[in-house]
């Protein structure tokens, strides 16, 4: 894995660790990144499914 040095908000990192139940900074950051990726993939899939569903808005016909 790549090594990257970054400054983080210590309080935010601690809050994230508490919420996710992770034991150290390494695990907290990796779990947070994993959750973001999963969330975004789910969101995109839901958007795609809605666009393809019968519930999708029907474009109005041009009456001009």
NUKOLZA-132645 format. One record per residue: y, z, x of N, C-alpha, C in turn; residue number from 1. Coordinates in steps of 0.2 Angstrom, whole numbers, plus 5000, padded with zeros to 4 digits. Example, Ala and Ser with C-alpha at 12.3 -4.5 7.8 and 13.67 -1.06 7.14 Angstrom:
2
<pt n_yy="4972" n_zz="5039" n_xx="5066" ca_yy="4978" ca_zz="5039" ca_xx="5062" c_yy="4984" c_zz="5039" c_xx="5066" num="1"/>
<pt n_yy="4989" n_zz="5035" n_xx="5064" ca_yy="4995" ca_zz="5036" ca_xx="5068" c_yy="5000" c_zz="5039" c_xx="5064" num="2"/>
This chain:
64
<pt n_yy="4994" n_zz="5000" n_xx="5004" ca_yy="5000" ca_zz="5000" ca_xx="5000" c_yy="5006" c_zz="5000" c_xx="5004" num="1"/>
<pt n_yy="5012" n_zz="4997" n_xx="5001" ca_yy="5018" ca_zz="4997" ca_xx="5005" c_yy="5021" c_zz="5004" c_xx="5005" num="2"/>
<pt n_yy="5025" n_zz="5005" n_xx="5011" ca_yy="5028" ca_zz="5012" ca_xx="5011" c_yy="5036" c_zz="5010" c_xx="5010" num="3"/>
<pt n_yy="5039" n_zz="5014" n_xx="5006" ca_yy="5046" ca_zz="5013" ca_xx="5004" c_yy="5050" c_zz="5019" c_xx="5004" num="4"/>
<pt n_yy="5055" n_zz="5019" n_xx="5007" ca_yy="5059" ca_zz="5026" ca_xx="5007" c_yy="5065" c_zz="5025" c_xx="5002" num="5"/>
<pt n_yy="5065" n_zz="5029" n_xx="4997" ca_yy="5070" ca_zz="5029" ca_xx="4992" c_yy="5073" c_zz="5036" c_xx="4991" num="6"/>
<pt n_yy="5079" n_zz="5037" n_xx="4988" ca_yy="5081" ca_zz="5043" ca_xx="4986" c_yy="5080" c_zz="5044" c_xx="4979" num="7"/>
<pt n_yy="5077" n_zz="5049" n_xx="4976" ca_yy="5076" ca_zz="5050" ca_xx="4969" c_yy="5079" c_zz="5056" c_xx="4967" num="8"/>
<pt n_yy="5081" n_zz="5056" n_xx="4960" ca_yy="5083" ca_zz="5062" ca_xx="4957" c_yy="5078" c_zz="5067" c_xx="4956" num="9"/>
<pt n_yy="5078" n_zz="5073" n_xx="4960" ca_yy="5073" ca_zz="5078" ca_xx="4961" c_yy="5072" c_zz="5081" c_xx="4954" num="10"/>
<pt n_yy="5077" n_zz="5082" n_xx="4950" ca_yy="5076" ca_zz="5085" ca_xx="4943" c_yy="5072" c_zz="5080" c_xx="4939" num="11"/>
<pt n_yy="5074" n_zz="5074" n_xx="4939" ca_yy="5070" ca_zz="5069" ca_xx="4935" c_yy="5063" c_zz="5068" c_xx="4937" num="12"/>
<pt n_yy="5062" n_zz="5068" n_xx="4943" ca_yy="5055" ca_zz="5068" ca_xx="4946" c_yy="5051" c_zz="5074" c_xx="4944" num="13"/>
<pt n_yy="5054" n_zz="5079" n_xx="4944" ca_yy="5050" ca_zz="5085" ca_xx="4942" c_yy="5049" c_zz="5085" c_xx="4934" num="14"/>
<pt n_yy="5054" n_zz="5083" n_xx="4931" ca_yy="5053" ca_zz="5082" ca_xx="4923" c_yy="5047" c_zz="5077" c_xx="4922" num="15"/>
<pt n_yy="5047" n_zz="5072" n_xx="4925" ca_yy="5042" ca_zz="5067" ca_xx="4924" c_yy="5035" c_zz="5069" c_xx="4926" num="16"/>
<pt n_yy="5035" n_zz="5073" n_xx="4932" ca_yy="5028" ca_zz="5076" ca_xx="4934" c_yy="5026" c_zz="5081" c_xx="4929" num="17"/>
<pt n_yy="5030" n_zz="5085" n_xx="4926" ca_yy="5028" ca_zz="5090" ca_xx="4921" c_yy="5026" c_zz="5086" c_xx="4915" num="18"/>
<pt n_yy="5029" n_zz="5081" n_xx="4912" ca_yy="5027" ca_zz="5077" ca_xx="4906" c_yy="5020" c_zz="5074" c_xx="4907" num="19"/>
<pt n_yy="5019" n_zz="5071" n_xx="4913" ca_yy="5013" ca_zz="5067" ca_xx="4914" c_yy="5008" c_zz="5071" c_xx="4917" num="20"/>
<pt n_yy="5009" n_zz="5077" n_xx="4919" ca_yy="5004" ca_zz="5082" ca_xx="4922" c_yy="5002" c_zz="5080" c_xx="4929" num="21"/>
<pt n_yy="5006" n_zz="5077" n_xx="4933" ca_yy="5004" ca_zz="5074" ca_xx="4940" c_yy="5005" c_zz="5080" c_xx="4945" num="22"/>
<pt n_yy="5002" n_zz="5080" n_xx="4950" ca_yy="5002" ca_zz="5085" ca_xx="4955" c_yy="5007" c_zz="5084" c_xx="4961" num="23"/>
<pt n_yy="5009" n_zz="5078" n_xx="4962" ca_yy="5013" ca_zz="5077" ca_xx="4968" c_yy="5018" c_zz="5071" c_xx="4966" num="24"/>
<pt n_yy="5023" n_zz="5070" n_xx="4971" ca_yy="5027" ca_zz="5064" ca_xx="4970" c_yy="5024" c_zz="5058" c_xx="4970" num="25"/>
<pt n_yy="5019" n_zz="5057" n_xx="4974" ca_yy="5016" ca_zz="5050" ca_xx="4975" c_yy="5012" c_zz="5049" c_xx="4968" num="26"/>
<pt n_yy="5009" n_zz="5053" n_xx="4965" ca_yy="5005" ca_zz="5052" ca_xx="4959" c_yy="5010" c_zz="5051" c_xx="4953" num="27"/>
<pt n_yy="5016" n_zz="5055" n_xx="4953" ca_yy="5021" ca_zz="5054" ca_xx="4948" c_yy="5024" c_zz="5048" c_xx="4948" num="28"/>
<pt n_yy="5026" n_zz="5045" n_xx="4954" ca_yy="5029" ca_zz="5039" ca_xx="4954" c_yy="5024" c_zz="5033" c_xx="4952" num="29"/>
<pt n_yy="5018" n_zz="5033" n_xx="4955" ca_yy="5013" ca_zz="5028" ca_xx="4953" c_yy="5011" c_zz="5028" c_xx="4945" num="30"/>
<pt n_yy="5011" n_zz="5034" n_xx="4943" ca_yy="5009" ca_zz="5035" ca_xx="4935" c_yy="5015" c_zz="5032" c_xx="4931" num="31"/>
<pt n_yy="5021" n_zz="5034" n_xx="4933" ca_yy="5027" ca_zz="5031" ca_xx="4929" c_yy="5027" c_zz="5024" c_xx="4930" num="32"/>
<pt n_yy="5026" n_zz="5021" n_xx="4935" ca_yy="5026" ca_zz="5014" ca_xx="4936" c_yy="5021" c_zz="5011" c_xx="4932" num="33"/>
<pt n_yy="5015" n_zz="5014" n_xx="4932" ca_yy="5009" ca_zz="5011" ca_xx="4928" c_yy="5011" c_zz="5011" c_xx="4921" num="34"/>
<pt n_yy="5014" n_zz="5017" n_xx="4918" ca_yy="5016" ca_zz="5017" ca_xx="4911" c_yy="5021" c_zz="5012" c_xx="4909" num="35"/>
<pt n_yy="5026" n_zz="5011" n_xx="4913" ca_yy="5031" ca_zz="5006" ca_xx="4912" c_yy="5028" c_zz="4999" c_xx="4911" num="36"/>
<pt n_yy="5023" n_zz="4997" n_xx="4916" ca_yy="5020" ca_zz="4991" ca_xx="4915" c_yy="5016" c_zz="4990" c_xx="4909" num="37"/>
<pt n_yy="5012" n_zz="4995" n_xx="4907" ca_yy="5008" ca_zz="4995" ca_xx="4901" c_yy="5012" c_zz="4995" c_xx="4895" num="38"/>
<pt n_yy="5018" n_zz="4999" n_xx="4895" ca_yy="5022" ca_zz="4999" ca_xx="4889" c_yy="5025" c_zz="4992" c_xx="4888" num="39"/>
<pt n_yy="5028" n_zz="4989" n_xx="4893" ca_yy="5031" ca_zz="4982" ca_xx="4893" c_yy="5026" c_zz="4977" c_xx="4891" num="40"/>
<pt n_yy="5020" n_zz="4977" n_xx="4893" ca_yy="5015" ca_zz="4972" ca_xx="4891" c_yy="5013" c_zz="4973" c_xx="4884" num="41"/>
<pt n_yy="5012" n_zz="4979" n_xx="4882" ca_yy="5011" ca_zz="4980" ca_xx="4875" c_yy="5017" c_zz="4978" c_xx="4870" num="42"/>
<pt n_yy="5023" n_zz="4979" n_xx="4872" ca_yy="5029" ca_zz="4977" ca_xx="4869" c_yy="5029" c_zz="4969" c_xx="4868" num="43"/>
<pt n_yy="5027" n_zz="4966" n_xx="4874" ca_yy="5027" ca_zz="4958" ca_xx="4874" c_yy="5022" c_zz="4956" c_xx="4869" num="44"/>
<pt n_yy="5016" n_zz="4959" n_xx="4869" ca_yy="5010" ca_zz="4957" ca_xx="4865" c_yy="5012" c_zz="4958" c_xx="4858" num="45"/>
<pt n_yy="5015" n_zz="4963" n_xx="4856" ca_yy="5017" ca_zz="4964" ca_xx="4849" c_yy="5022" c_zz="4959" c_xx="4847" num="46"/>
<pt n_yy="5027" n_zz="4958" n_xx="4851" ca_yy="5032" ca_zz="4953" ca_xx="4850" c_yy="5029" c_zz="4946" c_xx="4848" num="47"/>
<pt n_yy="5024" n_zz="4944" n_xx="4853" ca_yy="5021" ca_zz="4938" ca_xx="4852" c_yy="5017" c_zz="4938" c_xx="4845" num="48"/>
<pt n_yy="5013" n_zz="4943" n_xx="4844" ca_yy="5009" ca_zz="4943" ca_xx="4838" c_yy="5014" c_zz="4943" c_xx="4832" num="49"/>
<pt n_yy="5019" n_zz="4946" n_xx="4832" ca_yy="5024" ca_zz="4946" ca_xx="4826" c_yy="5027" c_zz="4939" c_xx="4825" num="50"/>
<pt n_yy="5028" n_zz="4935" n_xx="4831" ca_yy="5031" ca_zz="4929" ca_xx="4830" c_yy="5025" c_zz="4924" c_xx="4827" num="51"/>
<pt n_yy="5019" n_zz="4926" n_xx="4828" ca_yy="5014" ca_zz="4921" ca_xx="4826" c_yy="5011" c_zz="4923" c_xx="4819" num="52"/>
<pt n_yy="5013" n_zz="4929" n_xx="4816" ca_yy="5010" ca_zz="4932" ca_xx="4810" c_yy="5014" c_zz="4929" c_xx="4804" num="53"/>
<pt n_yy="5011" n_zz="4930" n_xx="4798" ca_yy="5014" ca_zz="4928" ca_xx="4792" c_yy="5020" c_zz="4932" c_xx="4790" num="54"/>
<pt n_yy="5021" n_zz="4938" n_xx="4794" ca_yy="5026" ca_zz="4942" ca_xx="4793" c_yy="5033" c_zz="4940" c_xx="4796" num="55"/>
<pt n_yy="5032" n_zz="4935" n_xx="4801" ca_yy="5037" ca_zz="4932" ca_xx="4804" c_yy="5043" c_zz="4929" c_xx="4800" num="56"/>
<pt n_yy="5049" n_zz="4930" n_xx="4801" ca_yy="5054" ca_zz="4927" ca_xx="4797" c_yy="5053" c_zz="4919" c_xx="4797" num="57"/>
<pt n_yy="5054" n_zz="4917" n_xx="4791" ca_yy="5054" ca_zz="4909" ca_xx="4790" c_yy="5061" c_zz="4906" c_xx="4791" num="58"/>
<pt n_yy="5061" n_zz="4902" n_xx="4796" ca_yy="5068" ca_zz="4899" ca_xx="4797" c_yy="5070" c_zz="4895" c_xx="4790" num="59"/>
<pt n_yy="5077" n_zz="4896" n_xx="4789" ca_yy="5079" ca_zz="4893" ca_xx="4783" c_yy="5080" c_zz="4885" c_xx="4784" num="60"/>
<pt n_yy="5079" n_zz="4882" n_xx="4779" ca_yy="5080" ca_zz="4874" ca_xx="4779" c_yy="5087" c_zz="4873" c_xx="4779" num="61"/>
<pt n_yy="5089" n_zz="4868" n_xx="4783" ca_yy="5096" ca_zz="4865" ca_xx="4783" c_yy="5097" c_zz="4862" c_xx="4776" num="62"/>
<pt n_yy="5102" n_zz="4864" n_xx="4772" ca_yy="5104" ca_zz="4861" ca_xx="4766" c_yy="5110" c_zz="4857" c_xx="4766" num="63"/>
<pt n_yy="5111" n_zz="4854" n_xx="4772" ca_yy="5117" ca_zz="4850" ca_xx="4773" c_yy="5116" c_zz="4843" c_xx="4772" num="64"/>
